[in-house]
Structure formats: C-alpha cells, structure tokens
C-alpha cells in the first residue's frame, strides 16, 4: 500500500484586519496551517510533491501498514502528533527549484524554541505538582518530629534541554564556527537553556563553548583543537571588561560561579582557555552573547547575540582576588549590523518609563481608564498625526438582544484556589489536570481544543490559577501607527510563551446577521465546535478535554454540525486592544477558545496567548486564518487582498 501526501490549500494573508472567512471555500482555523492531507490509496496511485507550482509524480516505496504514518511524518518532517510548540502545527514551508520542500532557517529556530517551551511548561507543571506533594509530606513529618531535607524546587529548563538532547530535537547538535543559520545579530534568548536547545551555545553554565578533539577528523582535520565557537558575557567574572566593540574577556576556571562569583584558584591554559588561544592563532571568529538583567526571564537575564568577534591577544595576570587569570582581547568584525547592547545594557529601541515619555503620543489611554493599565496610542507616520477613531473601547463582550447567553454551569467545590486536579471538577474537564502553570502569573501550557476555566459557581476565588484569562491585562501595551498595516500593537515588557494577552471583544451576534468580510473586516467567527470536529478543512487541536453534555446544545436529530459558524464577534464599532492586532504569516500569538461562565462551545470566549517569548517593542500578531480564494464579492468574483506582514515566509495574500 502507498500513501498520498497532498500539500493543502495555502493560507495566505495580508494587511487586513483579524477576521475569519464566512463566505465560501475552506477556512483554516485561527493560526493553524494545513500542511498536508494524508490518506490511504490503492497501490497504483502516487505521492505528489510541489514543483514550482506544478505537480511532479514521485514513486513512494511500499511500506508495511504499521509504519505508513511514520513514513509520512518522516517525509514531512513531522514528529509525534506534529506539535511544534504552543498553538502551532508545522508552518508553511518553502520549495527550492527541485521541488524539495524546505523550511527557512529562521522558522526552524522558531519551531525549535517552541518545542523547548512546550517541554519546559509541561515540566514546570510536573515540578509544581511534585513540590505540592513534598510540602504536604514535609508538614506531616514535621508534626511527627521528623526532618525532611528534600529540595522542593529543581530546574525544569535543564530537564527540558536534556529531553531535547535525548529525543534528537536540538536544532544544531554538532558545533560549528561562525554564525548559526536563523540566528541574526540582535536575536534574544530568554535563558542559557534556549541557546543549548538551538545549538548556539552547548552549555547552560560555562562561559566558553568549544569544539574538542572529537572534531579533529573529516572536514576539520587541518585545524588544531580545541577551538572556541562562542562565549557569553554576563558578569560572571569580576575581571571582565566590556566596551562593546572591544572586549577583554576573563578565561575559564577558578571561579565560584554558583556562589560569590569571586576567583578562588589560579586559571590554567586548558579547555576553554586553550580553545580561545587556538582560535586566535588560526584566525577563527567567535560568537559573542551578552547577558543583561530582565525581571521577565525566569533566570533573571536575557541574552542577546551581538555578532562575530576575533581574539586578537591574550595574556596572564594577577586578578582582583590575587589569583592568576587569563585575559583575552576580542574585537568585533566589521560589516555586521549595529550592536543592540552596550556595556551589557539592553537598548533595543527606547522603552519609556511612563506614558509622558512616549514619542508621537496621540492618546494617553485608548481604554479611557477601563483597563488596569493605560494603553497609549502613538503615531509617527501621519502628518498631522491622528489617534485611532471610529470605535468605542469596551473591555468586555457586548451581547446583542437576540442572543441568549446560557445560564452559568455548575462549578467545582474547591475552596480558596484550585490546587488538586484529582478532586477539581474543572480540572477533570481539562483532561484531569489544570491547563495553566503558576509561573509568571499563569501561563497556558499548550493550545487545546477548548480550555475550561473556573466560573461564577465555583468555590475558588479570583486568584485561582484556573482563572488566568479572566484577570485583565498584565503587560504595558501600546497601539502604534504602521506605514502599511494601519494600527498595530506592541508591548513594552517581555512576554513569555503561554502568557495571556487579551480577549477579543465586540458585539456578540449571530453570524448570519453580520456584515460581509468586504464591508467589515473586524468580524471574528467563534468556530470552536467546527474546529473540534475538523469540519470544512479546519485543523483539529489537541483534544484531551471532556465535553459536558450541555456543551454542544445539539438537538437529537442534529447528528451533523453545519460548517457554518452560528455566532461571531463584531469589533467594527466597539472592541478592545485585540481589534488593533495585525495579521502575520509567521505570528507570535495564537487563538484559544475558553469556557468559564457557561459550557456552550458555540459561544466560547476568544483569547489570544503568546506563542513565543516576545521581546519588548516587537509587534504582536496572529494568523487571521483565511483560505485562498475564499472571499467572493457581490459580483460573484473572487476578491484578493495583498499581505504586508513583512515575515520571511509571507504568503503574499490574505485571501
């Protein structure tokens, strides 16, 4: 038996606003892309590959039935259930002239970091559960006079990189000189563990990463090893001197890295020190990363890649603590992008301390005090600059008269806060565990078909972790004018993957009463049910939830759910921050359906969450989810809209 793999309808995108297609044709649900449709066919059929827009027939060797899906995953580069991180299946990929489908280097880096974050958040949940158990057992033993010395906290990030190594998920497991494909100057890592996951720097603690003698054969046989490939400047050594373009770097060894950071032994010309010396003598560049303080990073620092440097000199001297240290002077290579760090201080853009410092301010707070954090609007594009107009800010959903919201569903009996998933009724609906971890104020572990949160009839309080999306804005956002995309949104703060951004609000109405896409591009279909059932080409998500009997509200005779979405959210004239968030073909947010007050999936809340670790001032985007040629005008002709998202893998069209 053979397998047919057909590249599905491309999702194309554009400048237009966030809206789903309700007119014709297949629609891709939210930010997820249909990469392939897999079906079993007779042995006479063939596998098709894209070849410059034309189809090319390729014979696929016959496989045993038990390995067919494994073979298809191998052809597509899909592992396991295909998840590459929070909220995303495999992204659209590029083709070369030979019809071979390849991803861009930047996309491969992004997907690798999403895998790491997915592992990391799952391991945080395991660690939180373990800590609860240990603390409970410690209390019981303390009452009996028994001391329990077990450590309640460990490093889930280190467990995550160990898992990536063991499963072959590290992007570049073999070390290399020079730049790493897909990691540009200015790229920011939220931890040393992320650098290890990509293969940018292979150790979570040591400052010098180097290639040992195991690399001395094959293509590297003419080099003398060890050879340095990367160093991290993060203030670990008291003798470091960093002047950006010119660095004096203290060698490796004799330092109490996990204690007071002071030198307590003489250094020797071994390992990393010898590697830097050999790199100088063989004129090989070294990647330089600088660490800078950040409250948003779980390790207290963010690490920025500042480019390639060459070792130009080295010497030994008595350090501040009186011990011998090796010093290495490195100079930055010319012709690289400008530095984004200076004296180990983060200066990517200018993040204001208050609204009064914002350049181009046209509105101090578009929410008019409704949000707990002001949302300024800036305009450095128009002359004269104008603020956003034509809408009324509303932080919550406005229900039209002919839409009836179901009565509140029964909730859990937890008191104070939900802590035990084995007894919490809401946790059981989420697959017998909570969808969030406590880290960073609450983060969604991964995208699900639907998330069940605690509601008004639950016994827990407002601080419960299972109410994460109900707690309002957490970060300092700014609405800003863009040259080609209208208004956009960015944050002044670091946003970790899985963090809630905001709900999509507006008028909740029936879809058949809404305007067409061409008349109003602020309409968002609530198609959670259709997505769960995989209707009309939608890509189903992880479904480890238990749908209550009142959650679908189908009549007995309604065995098949129509692909037509029954309800939508219209943010044309009223809405919140979400109405300003633009589309991108390579977004950093994803959409998640959430149920809390009731369990009617057709009326689920629409939430936006961070898919990646997002640095300050990076525009927030999600995939609007149009299908190609899906919008039909009044004249019956297909309408098109160009895309200006600027992503490397931009699909050039919204619809």
Secondary structure, 3 states (H helix, E strand, C coil): CEEEEEECCCCCCCCCCCCCCCCCCCCCCCCCCCCEEEEEECCCCCEEEEECCEEEEECCCCCCHHHHHHHHHHHHCCCCCCCCCCCCCCCCCEECCCCCEECCHHHHHHHHHHHHHHHHHHHHHHHHHHHHHHHHHHHHHHHCCCCCCCCCCCCHHHHHHHHHHHCCCCCCCCCCCCCCCCCCCCCEECCHHHHHHHCCCCCCCCCEEEECHHHCCHHHCCCCCCEEEEEEECCCCCCCEEECCEEEEECCCCECCCCCCCECCCCCCCHHHHHHHHHHHCCCEEEEEEEEECCCCCCCEEEEEEEEEEEEEEEEEECCCCCEEEEEEEEECCCCCCCCEECCEECCCCCCCCHHHCCCEEECCCCCCCCCCCCEEECCCCCCCCCCCCCEECCCCEECCCCCCCCCCCCCCCCECCCCCCCCHHHHHCCCCCCEECHHHCEECCCCCCEECCCCCCCECCCCHHHHHHCCCCCCEEEEECCCCCEEEEECCCECCCEEEEECCCEEEEHHHCCCCCCCCCEEECCHHHHHCCHHHCCCCCCCCCCCCCCCCCCCCCCCCCCCCCEEEECCCEECHHHHCEECCCCCEEEEEEECCCCCHHHCEEEEEECCCECCCCECEECCCCCCCCCECCCCCECCCECCCCCCCCCCECC
